[in-house]
């Protein structure tokens, strides 16, 4: 019967430097998870609105503009997903999904980004833990140590018995 958890087994089989690397990698996975949570929050908490005035788009870069939110609040900032043509054609009243300091041209882009970030975080966590698990068993892990100590125990017992038999002759 096993008394320790898989996490304790994993950590006990890793060398100290590998434990530090594992901790850093798992903490690093919090970054895409934070972005996924942010996009999920924006998907739920944003508002449908339209641009006020013209937007300014940099060639090959982001667009910037202003919009009015429910309750009379005004938002402005980068608008993701608008084509450069929105600036060239001097379009106004472009439909947006926005908050105070962010906006997207297509609300579903937030959900798609969040889904990819959640999937990436899950794959990264599974990959990190599987590599750590394999390293814990491959580099002098507790199973290898147990096998070696058992072999030494049997070998030393056999050698002691052999020496004992020599003493009789």
Beta strands, then each sheet from edge to edge (+ up, - down):
strand 1: 47-57
strand 2: 63-68
strand 3: 74-80
strand 4: 95-98
strand 5: 103-104
sheet 1: 1+ 2- 3+ 5+ 4- 1+
end
